[in-house]
Amino acid sequence: MNLHENMSVNEQGHLMISGCDTVLLAKRYGTPLYVLDEALVRRNCREAVNAMKKYFSSGRVMYASKALNTKAVLRIAEEEGLGIDTVSAGELYTALAAGVDPQKIELHGNSKSEEEIRMAVENSIYCIIADGFEELKRIERFCKKLNKTIRVSLRIRPNIDVHAHQAVQTARMDCKFGFGISDGQAIRAAQIVAKSEYMILHGIHCHIGSQIFDEKPFVLLCEHLVDFACSVREQTGVTLAEFNCGGGYGVRYTDADTPKSIDVFLRLMADTLHTLCRDREFPMPSVSIEPGRFIVGEAGTTLYTVNSLKEITGVRTYCMIDGGMFENIRTALYDAQYDAVCASRMREEANYPVSLAGRCCESGDMITWNSPMPHVKPGDVLAVFTTGAYNYSMASNYNRNPVPAMVLVENGHDELIVKRQSYEQIAQNDVLPARLGKEKTV
């Protein structure tokens, strides 16, 4: 198995990430532990920004913060020239609390609450990406109440099918996201916004899915965007200023994955859009993309401690770890595949397959199946790669397990950016009625 960038093995046979000994990190901060490589996050940000500048005269890279939303990560993204894409009041609040310029923030979401729309309008964020008719009414109402205007882009659903897990395809006709084109909903929404005194019809958006390795679906996406923009111009007189092409660029989870650089995707999209806009006599719009997994996915590693092993003769060996689906639910949700190593014994031959089993009371609580390892024993530190995206952000307190800590590593330096949740914090919102007795101090 090939180690990821910025990883090495030291003289003690320990896995190193950006100059930090993972065994020492596990000892210092405890496990499970999320480890994030700052240099790799910054490199990915710069790659996206540079590709955007290379192929588009006007464009924005918006970090899809649902992948990993913490104050430190959002501050890094803004420092590297990215805007922030949010999908909830919590994500929006965190971005504002991190000091991100509101004019660099957009708000997504297929079921936005009144609180979320109010927060977006009050803080004068860059754009709301609208997803439904009721939402348009709410935006209009809050803008009128606060005497403000706001840019609105429309999320459209052009019925594009991509080769990805069904749960992460987001532009099919039978999908909860966006306004349909074929049924006339999208053009009707455009007409409503175009007539509004408070909403500025700014652009259109489409995100076709996640973990995509083939650039060809993005050609089809560009065709749909130009076609619909021309229809909007014809029926409303508005020339849309921005095309938001979403994200979804694939990353390497295992050696079987062969992701392309973001440059490949943007070059093809630029060529396609320039040709189509010229042929349709449509002014070349500003272009936005929303990479999330691409920015943080491979930069993240999760460390575990082995609790015990259970060998079922003729079947498999289960390696019981101190984590599980409460801090990485992707295997249970998507049958996600990961590479894993014994971080404390990297120089030993890995010829003993074990399946990493979580501590939750679910048979489906697995992290990997049949990962080649040395003969691991209780106390060993294990590392699972490419856990920067949709691991911490999807963590829960299932079985009342605390959400792990996260450390940022760079050039031999480690720094805590998310504290480990305590048992007291897990129970702090519980209310014990007086008739049931007094709470006890544990």
KAFEN-V971191 format. One record per backbone hydrogen bond with DSSP energy under -0.5 kcal/mol. CO is the residue of the C=O (numbers start at 1). NH is the residue of the N-H. E is the energy in kcal/mol with one decimal. If there is no record, write none. Layout:
CO/NH/E
CO/NH/E
This chain:
4/7/-1.4
6/18/-3.3
8/16/-3.3
10/13/-1.9
13/346/-3.2
14/10/-2.2
15/22/-2.7
16/8/-1.8
17/20/-1.8
18/412/-3.3
20/17/-2.4
20/22/-0.5
21/25/-2.1
22/26/-2.4
23/27/-1.8
24/28/-2.6
25/29/-2.8
26/30/-1.7
32/405/-0.7
33/303/-2.8
34/407/-2.6
35/301/-2.4
36/38/-0.9
36/409/-2.9
37/41/-1.9
38/42/-2.6
39/43/-2.2
40/44/-2.3
41/45/-2.2
42/46/-2.4
43/47/-2.3
44/48/-2.0
45/49/-2.5
46/50/-3.0
47/51/-2.0
48/52/-2.1
49/53/-2.3
50/54/-1.9
51/55/-1.7
52/56/-2.2
58/287/-1.9
60/62/-0.6
60/289/-1.9
61/63/-0.6
61/83/-2.8
63/65/-1.5
63/85/-2.9
64/67/-2.0
67/390/-2.5
67/393/-0.5
68/70/-0.7
70/74/-2.5
71/75/-2.2
72/76/-2.1
73/77/-2.4
74/78/-2.3
75/79/-2.4
76/80/-1.6
77/82/-2.4
78/81/-1.9
83/63/-3.2
84/86/-0.5
84/106/-2.3
85/65/-1.8
86/108/-3.8
88/92/-2.4
89/93/-3.1
90/94/-2.1
91/95/-2.2
92/96/-2.4
93/97/-2.8
94/98/-1.8
95/100/-2.3
96/99/-1.4
101/104/-2.6
102/105/-1.8
102/126/-1.6
104/84/-3.3
105/126/-1.4
105/127/-1.1
106/86/-2.5
106/108/-0.5
107/129/-2.9
113/117/-2.0
114/118/-2.8
115/119/-2.4
116/120/-2.1
117/121/-2.6
118/122/-3.0
119/123/-1.8
120/125/-1.9
121/124/-1.3
127/107/-2.0
128/130/-0.9
128/153/-2.2
130/155/-2.4
132/136/-1.4
133/137/-1.6
134/138/-1.8
135/139/-2.6
136/140/-2.3
137/141/-2.4
138/142/-2.5
139/143/-2.6
140/144/-2.3
141/145/-2.3
142/146/-2.4
143/147/-0.7
143/148/-2.5
150/200/-2.5
151/128/-2.1
152/202/-2.8
152/203/-0.9
153/130/-2.8
153/155/-0.5
154/156/-0.6
154/205/-2.9
155/179/-3.1
156/158/-0.5
157/181/-1.4
162/164/-1.7
165/168/-2.1
166/169/-1.3
168/170/-0.6
168/210/-1.1
171/159/-1.6
171/160/-1.6
173/175/-1.6
179/157/-2.5
180/186/-2.7
181/184/-1.6
184/188/-1.7
185/189/-2.3
186/190/-2.1
187/191/-2.0
188/192/-1.9
189/193/-2.3
190/194/-2.5
191/195/-1.3
192/196/-0.6
193/196/-1.1
198/150/-2.0
199/201/-0.6
200/152/-3.0
200/202/-1.1
202/241/-2.0
202/242/-1.3
203/154/-2.0
204/244/-3.0
205/156/-3.0
206/208/-0.5
208/170/-0.9
208/171/-0.6
212/250/-2.7
213/215/-0.5
215/218/-1.3
215/219/-0.6
216/219/-1.5
216/220/-1.3
217/221/-2.1
218/222/-2.1
219/223/-2.0
220/224/-2.1
221/225/-2.5
222/226/-2.4
223/227/-2.4
224/228/-2.6
225/229/-2.5
226/230/-2.3
227/231/-1.7
228/232/-2.5
229/233/-2.2
230/234/-2.2
231/235/-2.3
232/236/-2.4
232/237/-0.7
232/238/-0.7
233/237/-1.3
238/240/-0.7
241/286/-2.8
242/204/-1.8
242/244/-0.5
243/245/-0.7
243/288/-2.6
244/206/-2.0
246/290/-2.6
248/212/-3.4
251/253/-0.7
253/339/-0.9
254/257/-1.9
261/264/-0.9
261/265/-1.0
262/266/-2.4
263/267/-2.4
264/268/-1.8
265/269/-2.4
266/270/-2.6
267/271/-2.4
268/272/-2.3
269/273/-2.8
270/274/-2.6
271/275/-1.8
272/276/-2.7
273/277/-2.8
274/278/-1.9
275/279/-2.4
276/280/-2.2
277/281/-0.5
277/282/-2.8
278/281/-0.8
286/243/-2.7
287/60/-2.0
288/245/-3.0
289/62/-3.1
291/64/-1.9
292/295/-0.7
292/296/-1.9
293/297/-2.9
296/300/-0.6
297/300/-1.4
297/388/-2.1
299/37/-2.7
300/386/-0.7
300/387/-2.1
300/388/-0.6
301/35/-3.1
302/384/-2.5
303/32/-0.7
303/33/-1.8
304/382/-2.4
305/322/-1.2
306/379/-2.6
308/320/-2.6
310/312/-0.6
310/318/-3.0
311/313/-0.7
312/315/-2.7
312/316/-1.1
316/312/-2.9
316/318/-0.5
317/355/-2.7
318/310/-2.8
318/320/-0.7
319/321/-0.6
319/357/-2.5
320/307/-3.5
320/308/-1.2
323/359/-2.2
324/327/-1.9
324/328/-1.4
326/396/-2.7
329/333/-2.4
330/334/-3.1
330/336/-1.0
331/335/-1.6
339/385/-2.3
341/343/-1.0
341/383/-2.6
342/345/-1.4
343/15/-2.2
345/348/-1.0
349/351/-1.2
351/353/-0.5
352/373/-1.3
354/356/-0.5
354/371/-3.2
355/319/-3.1
355/357/-0.8
356/367/-2.9
356/368/-0.9
357/321/-2.4
360/362/-2.1
362/365/-1.6
364/366/-2.1
365/358/-2.4
368/356/-0.5
371/354/-2.4
373/351/-0.5
373/352/-2.6
374/376/-1.9
377/380/-2.2
380/306/-2.5
380/382/-0.5
381/343/-0.9
381/344/-1.4
382/304/-2.5
383/341/-2.3
384/302/-2.5
391/394/-0.6
392/395/-1.4
397/400/-2.6
398/401/-1.2
403/421/-2.3
405/34/-2.5
406/417/-2.8
406/418/-1.8
407/36/-2.9
407/409/-0.5
408/415/-2.0
409/38/-2.4
409/39/-0.5
410/413/-1.6
413/410/-2.3
415/408/-3.2
418/406/-2.2
422/426/-1.6
423/427/-1.7
424/428/-0.7
427/430/-1.5
430/432/-0.5
431/433/-0.7
433/436/-2.0
434/437/-1.7
440/442/-0.5
